[in-house]
Amino acid sequence: MEIVAQADASREMYLGLHGVEKLLFYFLVSVVLAVFAYGVSQRVSRYTDGDDDPFERLNALPTRIISAAKIVLSNEKQFNRDLYGGLMHSFIMWGFLTLFIATSIIAFESYGTDLLLGIQFWEGEFYLAYQFMVDAMGLLFVVGIGMAIYRRYWVRNERLWGRHTSNEDDIFIWTLFGLGVGGFLLEGLRIYITGMPDHEIVSFVGYGLAMLFGAVGVPTTDAATNPGTYQAVSVFGANAETLHWLTWWSHSLLALGFIAWIPYAKPFHMLSSFANVITRDEKAGARLPGVPSDLDATNAEDIDDFTWKDILDQDACTKCGRCSSVCPAKASDRPLDPRNVILDLKSYREDLAAGGEEKPIVADGGISVIDTETMESCMACMACMDACPVEIEHLNSFTKLNRQMTDQGDVSASMQDVFQNVMQDGNTFGNSQRNRADWADDLAFDITDAREETVDYLWYVGDYPSYDERNKQVARSLATILQEADVSFGILFEDEKYDGNDIRRVGEEFLYIELAGHHVESFEACEFEKLVCTDPHSYNTFKNEYPEVDFEEFADDPIMPFEYDEHWNANGEVDVLHWTQAVEELVNDGELELSGTELDHTVTYHDPCHLGRYNDEYEAPRELIRATGCELEEMPRNRSNSFCCGGGGGGLWMDFEEEPKPSEERLREALEDTDAGAGVEKFVVACPMCMTMYEDGRKTGGFEDEIEVVDVAELIVEAIGEEEQADLEVTAD
């Protein structure tokens, strides 16, 4: 059949409806829009009642909207780790948006250009193109919904089910399915009863259904081919006109009911999710909300202490379970499910609004909204935030809960010991500060005191490289590398204290501020070009968190042992680097003479959370590994998908009954799931905490004879030794 775009191609909008029925439909539309607007206004008013957020959320709004539109429309977060889910959501979202736009176009013409100006554009070639696009995208919409139904009910994907799964989830998905299928049935019946005009073949799904109706012999009336004389017959009839009338009203009432329901249930995520992406903090997690000196709403004493953005996070949650599926705490059977924490807070808020009784937000003993053991399980690895497709900032809410626990004295005894050690001795080990640089005694050269001499690199060594025997070897390796590169570097000796990163994530904010004030005063007293850190945790807190502290708020507090009263490094004048970044620069500049052939080990590399997900640094350690000649085999979970060692968020100092330990699971992955399998000789890390956790996991998991845990720095020193040995052999020859 040859189809030619016809200038008069169009269709009747309200085919088969009497004037009274049209008025009834207009009335229902008005009621639905009023219900929708009221619901949205109630949501917005709840946000305005929430606490102020400490970060800018609406600055550069046009740029934010454009960036959010790119993230949302591309579905890039949905495709992460889940091709099926990405395609499914893309089909649903793009199909829904297309159908929404299509409906808006009809409304714009009917109640805008046609009614006010007598201008009609929904005809001819525009109509034909419109109809084709609607059918194409509507079909994708139905396919996407079908994929969702298959995954939820047939496969029963476990991350979609939990204690917050409810009837609204079923109503939501089946309503969308009904809207998609109902729209096509309505279109097919319309085409069938109007005599199947040739131009309607562009509506290929509807036209196909119309052919099906003809094939099965659905009866019609002669009047149907003459719209001017068309009248709907009794609803109890069985002809196509009656079916069309029933389908039209069923579809319309379902659509209107869905619109009215949007602000009151799960469909609201279609609005709140986009708003959440617009108002996201690009550094969320890497920096945490600060504590004002007046202590106003710093914790989670009650639900009103949460900011409007925290509330928006709760409303934006779609219960998709992506955060739960990547959480290492949940994978190790710790009692944490990131999704449940966010939704528990939401449920409690809504219960209070409905007249429910107040109870503690977080406490020990099961009488609270959140149990303390749940929050102690968090490793602050940020995997949940990285996986979340709607940019929920879990760690901001978790931090409030942890601060409340700390204020109540509900943290574990082992963490209280760590707090005490830091307060009394300046380090988490409780050792004397005078012994902080003893690790350097075995070096063949002296370490410069950066407090007395100008240096290129001010090296912050950190607690574990200073006091832990295994990590002292890493510190000596890094010192050897810097010495070999002939750069001037120095340390703070006993003026170096614990950086504060992890105790802050456990909730001890004021001790963190004391440490920050001490260190910025120490930094300011030194002359250096770059601040270099051994530990990614230190690197993150110096780079992203110290500059956020308003020291002026606390400088006059007699409890605070510092007088510094400015924002340190507010403009980034101090270059803060992880040591792998600094040494990569030296290698690229030829300061370390490595040929890339010195070693022939088969290794795999573990991305530390604070270096990778927190700060997007994945390549510097890998480039250094390759520079030694080692063959690098990637684990399946690498870079942003890396699996936490279990030491973050205070996990290093806590004992958990878990099976398997995150460190054991990761070592198993290295030996079984990499392409090289058991051929992997060395498990390479770039974090002292990772070193500690994996050395422990190597023992408890029975991997001592199968794999060696080494730091990148130790590989480089080994390569340097091989290079020097090769030079000696050449000289001897």
N, C-alpha and C positions, 0 to 999 in steps of 0.2 A: 504493500500500500504506500503510495507516495503522499507525503504530508507536506503541505505548503503553509507557511505562517500566514494566518488570515487576519486581516485588519479588524474583523469583528469577533475574533476569538475571545470569549469570556464566558462567564456563567452567572446564574442568579445566586445571590448570596443566601437568601432565606427561602430556598425552594421548599414549597409545601406548607409554609407557615401562614396562618391568618394574621390580621392586624393585631388582634388581642394577644396572640401568642408572642408577637414581636415586642409589644409593650411589656409583657410579663418578663421576657428575656432581658430587656433593658433595665427593668426594675431589679432583677436578680443581679445583674452586673453591677449596678450601683451599690446594692447591699454588700456584695462580695468585696468590692473595692474599699468600702468603708471599713469592713471587718479587717481586711488586709492592712489598711493604713493604721488602724487602731493598734493592731498587734505589733507592727513595726515600731510605732511610736512608743509603745510600752517597753519594747526591747531597748530602744535608744535611751529612754529615760533611765533605765537600769544602769546603762553604761555611764551616763552623766552623774549618777549617784555614787559610782565607784570612786575609789581613791585615785588621786592624780598619779600618773605614771612618771617615773624618774627620767625616762628617755624621751627624746623628740620622736613623735609618731606621725605628725601631720606636716612636718616641714617639707619643702620641695614637693608639694602634693602632686602636681602634674607629672613630675618624673617618677614618683612613687606609683602612680596609677598606670603609667606606661609599662614600667618594670613588672608590676603585678599582673597586668594583662598578658605580658609575654609568658610569665611563669604559668598562669592559669590556662591560657588558650593553647599553649604548647603541650600541656600535661607532662612536663618534663619530670616532675617529682613522682608522678604515677608510674612512669616507665622505669624508674630506678628500681632495680632488682626484680621487676615484675612486668614482663612484656605483655602477658595476658591481661593483667589488670590495667595496664596503660592503654591498650587497644580498647578494652571494654569501656573504660571511663571516657576515652576520646570519642567513641561512637555515641555514647549517651549524651555527653556534654555538647558536642557539636550538633548532634541531631536536635537536642532540646532547644539550643540557641537558635538554630535555623527555623524551627517551628514557631518559636516565640517571635522572631523577627517577621516571619511570614504573616502571623496573626496581626502583628502591629502594622504591617503594610496595609492590610485590608481595612483595619480600623482607621488608619490615617486617611485613606481614600474615602471611606464611607462617611466618617464623621468630621472630616477635615476638608480636603480639596473639593469633594463632590458636594457636600452639604453647604459649604460656605461659598465656594467659587464656581460650582458647576463643572469642575474639571475632573475627568476620569482618566486614569492611566493604567488601571488594572485590566488591560485588554490587549489584543493583538500580540505582537512579538514579546512584549514584557510579560503578559499573562502566560504565554507558552513557556518562556524561560523560567518564570516563577514556579509553574506547576512541575516542571521537570526537576528543579532543584529541591522543591519540597518533598517530592517522592523519593529522590535519591537519599537525602539526608534523613528523612523520616524512616526509610528502610534501615539505615545504619543505626538509628535510634532504637528501633525494635530489636535489631540484632544485638546491640549492646545490652539492652535490658535482658534479652534471652541469655546472654553470656553471664550476666550477674545472677540470674535465677539459677542457672546451671551450677555456678560456683557455690552459691549459698545453700541450695537445697539438695543438689545431687552429689556434688563433690563434698559438700559441707566443710569448706575451708575453715580450719579451726580458728584462725585469727579473726574471723567474722562473728564468732560466738563468744559470749561471756555473760557475766551477771548483769550487764547493762543492755543486753539484747532484749528487745521488747516487741510488742505488737506493732508499734509505730514503724519499726523496720520493715515488717511484712506489708503493712498498709502502704508504705512509701513505694516499695518496689513494684507491688502489684497494681497500684494506681498508675504509675508510669507506664507499665505494660498495657493496662487498659486504655490509656490515652493514645498510645501509639497504634495498637491494633484497631481500636475503635475509630480512629481517624481514617485509617485505610478502608475499613468496612463502609464507613459513611461515604467516602469518595467513590468506592466501587458501586454502591447502590445509586448514587447520584448519576454517575455516568450511564449506568444500566437503564434507569428509568427515563433518561433524557434521550434515548435512542442511540447511545454510543457514538457521539459526533467524532468524525475522523481526527480533528485536532486534539482531542483528549488523549490520544495515544501517548502524548508526552508524559502524561500521568501514568507511567508504565505499571506501577503496582496497582493503582486503582483500576486501570483499564484491564489488567489481567484478572482482577477479582470480578469485574463486570462480565468478562467472557465466561468466567466460571459460573456466575449466576445464570447466564444464558444456557450454558451447557447442562446444568442440572434442572433447568426448566422452571426457575422462579417466575411465577406469573406477574404480569404487569397490566396496566390499563392503557387503552388507546389515548386517553387524555394526557397521559404522561408526556407524549411527544409534542403537546401543545401547552406550554407553561401557562398561557393565558387562561386556559380552562381547567388547569390542574386543581384538584381538591383531594385532600387526604381522606381516605375511607376509614371505616371503623378500626380502632386499634386492635380489635379481635380478628381482623382479617389476616390473610396469610400472603398478600401480594407484596411486591417490591416496594410500592409506595408506602404501605404501612410500616414495613421494616425500615425504610429510610426515615420515616417520621420518628419511630421509636429510637432508632440509632442516633438521630440528630439530638433529641432531648437527653438521651442517656449520656452521650458524649459531652454535651454542653454542661449538664449538671455535674458530671464527674470533674470536668475541667474547672468549673467555678468552685466546686467544693475543694479541690486541690489548692487553688489560689488562696481561698480563705484560710486554709489550714497551714499555709507556709510559715507564717510568723510564730506559730504555736508548737511546732514539733520539728522533727528531723529535716524537713525540706528547707528550713531556715538556713541550713548550712550553705545553700546556693548563694545567699547574700552575705552571711557572716564570714564564710571562708574567703571570699574575695576581699572583704574589708580587712580580714586578718592578714592577708598577704600584703595589702597596701600598707598597713601600719606595723609591719615587722621591723625588728631591729637587726641590721646586717651583722652586728657583733653579738647577737644574743647567745648566751651561754659562755662565750669567751670573756665577756664582762657581765657582772651581776649588778642588780640594783644596789645602790649604796644605802647607807644608814645615815639619816640626818642627825645632827648633834642633839636635837630635841627628842629623839627616839620616836617620832610620830609615825605610827603605822609601819613599823619595821618588820613585824612578825606576822603571825597568823593567829592572833588571839580570838578573833571571830571573823565571820565571813566578810564583814565590811572592811576588813583590812586589805583585801585584795583590790588591786587597781582595776580600772575599767578595761585595760588590755588583758588582764588575767581573766576577767569575766568573758570578754570576747573570745579568748582562747577556748574557754569551756563551751561556748555556743558554737564555735567553729568545728568542734570535734565531730567527725562523721562516723565514729565507731569502727573505722576501717581496720584497726588492729595492726597497722604497719609498725607503729612504735613498739608494740608488744612483741612482734615477731623478731625484732632485731635487738631487743633488750638482753644484754648478757646476764643480768640479774635474774630475769625470768627464765632464761635458758638453763640457769644453774639451780632452779627451784628455790630461789630466794622469794620472799613474799611480796615482790614488787611487780606490778603491772602498770606501766606509765599511763596507759589509757584509763585504767580504773581510777587512778588518783585524780586525773582531770575530771572524769565523769562523776566520781564520788562527790567532789566539791560542787559540781553543777547540781547534782540531785539534792544535796543538802541545801543549797541556796534556794532552789525551787520549792523544797519542802517548807523552808522557813517562810517564804512568800505566801504559801498556802495555809499558814497558821501552825506549822509544826513546832516542836519543842527545840530549844537551843541545846547544844552539847559541845564539848571541847572539839576543836578542829583536829588536833593531833595530841595523842596521849598514849600511855602504856596501859594495856588491860582490856581493850575491846569496847570501851565506853565512848570512843571518839569517832569522828568521821574517818580519820586516817590513823592507823596504828603506827607507833614509833618504829617498830621492827621493819615496817614497809619502807620507811624513809631511810633507815640505816642501810638498807640493801642497795640504795642507788650508788652507782659508781661514777656518776657525773661524767659519763663518757660521751654524752651528747648524741648517741646513736639514734635515740628516739626523735630528737629534733631534726636530725639529718634526714630521717626517713619520712617525717610527717609531710604530707602533700599540701597541707594548709598552713604551714609555718607556725604551729603551736610552739610556744616557748616554755617547754616543760620546766626547765631549770629555774626560771624566775619564780614560779609557784613553789617548786620544791625547796628553793632557798628560804622562802618565808616559813615554810613548815619546819625546816631544819633550825632556823633561828628561834622559832617558838620552842622547839624541843630543847635547845641549849639553854634558853632562859628558864625553862621549867626544871632543868637538871635531869632531863630524860635521855641524855646520850649515854652510850655504853661506858662501862668503867674503864675500858682500855682507851677510849677517846678522851676521857677525863684525865687520864694519866698523861696523854700526849699534850693536852692543854697545859697541864701543870709543868711539864718539862719545858715547854716553849716559854711560859711565863717566867720560870725561875732561871733557866739556863740558856734560852735563846735558840734551842734546837729540839727536835722531836725525840732525840735519844736520851736526853737528860745528862749528857756528858759535859765536861767543862769546855767553855769557849776557848780557853787557853790551848786546848789540844786540837782545835779545829783544823789546823794546817799540818798536823803530824803526818798525814798521808804522804806529804812531800819529802819526808826525811830520807826515803830510799832513792830519791832521784840523784842523778850524777851532777846536777846543777842546782843553783839556788833560784827560788821563785821571788820575783820582785814584789816589794810591798807597794801597792798602788796608792797607799795613803801618803807615801813619801816621795815617789817618783812619778813623772809623767809617763804614761804607757799608751800604746795604740789600742790594746784590748784590756778593758777591765773585765776580768773573768769572775763571774759568780759561780762558785763551785757547787754549792748546795749541800744539804744535810747528808744524803746517802753517800755521795762520793767522798764526803769528808770523814764519815764515821763508820760506814758499813764496810767490812773487810773486802767483800767481793767488788763493791763499787769503787773502792780505793784504787784497784787495779785500772779501772776505767779512767779515773782522774789522772793517774800517772801516765797512762797512754796518751791522753789529750795534751798533757803538759809536754810530753815528748814530741808530739806532732807540732805544737806551736814553737817549741825550741828548734826543731829541725827546719821549720819554715823561716826561722830567723826574724820573727816579729817580736816586738816588745809587748809583753803582757804582764799583768800583775793581779794580785788578789787582795782582799780586805783583811785576811787573817782573822783575828778574834772579833773584828767589827762586822763580820758577815754573820747574819742570823738566818733563821728559817724564813723563806719567802712568804709564807702564809696562804698559798693558793688553796690547799686542800682543807685546812681547818676553816677557811672561809666557806667552802662548799658544805662543810658539816654544820655550819651555823655560827661559828665563833667570829663574829664580825669585828668587835672592838679590839680583840687581840690582833686580828689582821691589820687593822688601822695602825696600831702601835708599831707593828713590824714594818709597815709601809713607811711610816714617818721616820723611823730609825734609818731605813735603807736610803731613802731619798736624801736625807742629810748626809749620809756617808758618801753617796754618789756625788753630791754637790761639792764635797770637800776634795774630790779627786780630779785629776786632769787626765782625760782619756778621750779616745775617738769613738769607740764602739763598746757597748755592753754585751758580753757574750755569756751565754748560760749553758751549763751542762744538761740541765733538766728541762724538758719541754714544759713542765708545770711552772717552773720559775720564769721561763721565757714568756709564757702566756700572761702571767700576772704582771710582769714588768712592762710588757708591751701594751696590754689591753686594759689592765685594771688600775695600776698605780696612777696613770694619767687621769683617771676618772675621779680620784679622791680629792675632795675640796678640803685640803689640809687646814685652811684658815678657820673652818668651823670647829676644829678640834685643838688648834695650837695653844689656846689659852686654858684648856682643860688641865688642871694640875695632875690628873691621872695619866695624861698622855706624855710620854718621855721625849717629846720633840718640840721644837720651836718653829719648824718650817711652816710657812703660812701661804704657800702658793700652789698652783696646779703644776705638778712636775711633768715635764716633757709633753705639755699640752699641744705643742705644735710639731711634735716629732723630731725635735732637734737632736735628740740622742737616738742613735741607731741601735736598736735592740735586736740581737740575733741569737738563734740557737747555734750551737757550735758547729753543726753540720753545714749550716749556711756560710759561716765564716770560713771554714776549712775548704768548702767547695770553691769559694773565691780564690783562696790560696792555690789550690790545685789548678784552677783555670788560668791563673797568672804565672804558673810554672814555678811557684815557690817550693813545691814538693815534687821532686823528680820521680814521678811514677810513670812507667811505660804502659801500664794496663795489662801486663803479662806476668807480674810477680807471683801471683797465687793462682791455684787451679782448684780451689774448693767449690763444691756445689752448695749453695746457701739459699735460704729464704729470708725474707725481711718482714718484720712486724711493724706496722704503722702505729706509733703511739697516738692516743686520742688527742692529747694536747698539742701535738705538732701537726697532725693531719686534719681531723675534723675541726678542731678549734681554730687552726691558723692556716689551713690549706697548703701546707708544705709537705709535699710527697716526693719530690724529685731529688733534692739535695742529698739525702742519705743514699738513695739508689745510685746516683752518679758517683758517689764516693766508693760504694761497693764495687761498681764496675771498674773504677779507676785502679782497683787492686788486682784485677784480672779474674775475680771470682765469677762463677756462672750463677746468675740470680734467677731463681725459680719462684714465680709469684704464687702465693696461696690464693685459693678461690675468693676468699674475703680479704680484699686489699684496698688500700687507699681509703676513700670515704666509707667503704663497707667493712673496714677492719673491725675485728672483734676484740673488745677490751680485755686487758690482762686481769682485771678484777681489783687493781690496786687504787684506782681513783676514788674520789669522794670519801676518803677515809678508809676505804676497804683494805688498805695496806696494814692498818692497825687493828682490824676487827677479825674476829673468828666467826665463821659461818659454817653451819652444817649444810653442805651443798654437794651435789653430785651431778655431773662432774664439776670440778673447779674450773672457772674460766681459763686459767692458765693451762690446765691439763687438756681441755678441749682444743685449745689453740695449738698445742704441741702435737696432739693427735692429727689435727688438720694438716700441719706441716709435713708429717711423715706419711700420711695416707691419701690426702686429697690433692697435693701438688703433682704436677706432671712427673717430677723426678721421684716422687714417693719416698721410699726408704733410702734412696740415694742422697737425700739432703743430709749434709754433714753438720752444718752449723745453722742455728737459729739466731738471726742477727737482730739486735734491738738498738734503739737510740735514746733510751730513757732509763735512768737509774731505778725507778719504781718497777718498770717492766723487767729489768734485770733481776730484781729481787723476787718478783712474783713468779717468773719463769724458772729461776733456779729452784724455787720451792716446788713448783709444779713438776719439774723434771724428776724430783725425788719422790713426791707423793704419787705421781702418775706412773712411776716405773720406767722413765725414759732415760735414765742416767747413762746406759750403755748404748743408746741409739742416736743421741743427738747432743751437740754441745751448744750452750748459750753464750754468745759473745756480743760485745758492743761493736759498732762500726769503727770506733776509735781503735779497738784492739786489732781489727783486721788491717787498718792502715799502718799501724806500728809493725805488724808482722810483714806487711808488704815493703815497708821502708827497710826493715832488716834484711829481707831477701834482696832488695836492690843494692844495699850496701855490700852484702856478701858477694853479689855478682860483680860489683865494681872491684872488690878486692881480688877476685879470681882473675879478672881481666888484667889488673895491674901485675899480678904475680906471673901471668903468662908473658 
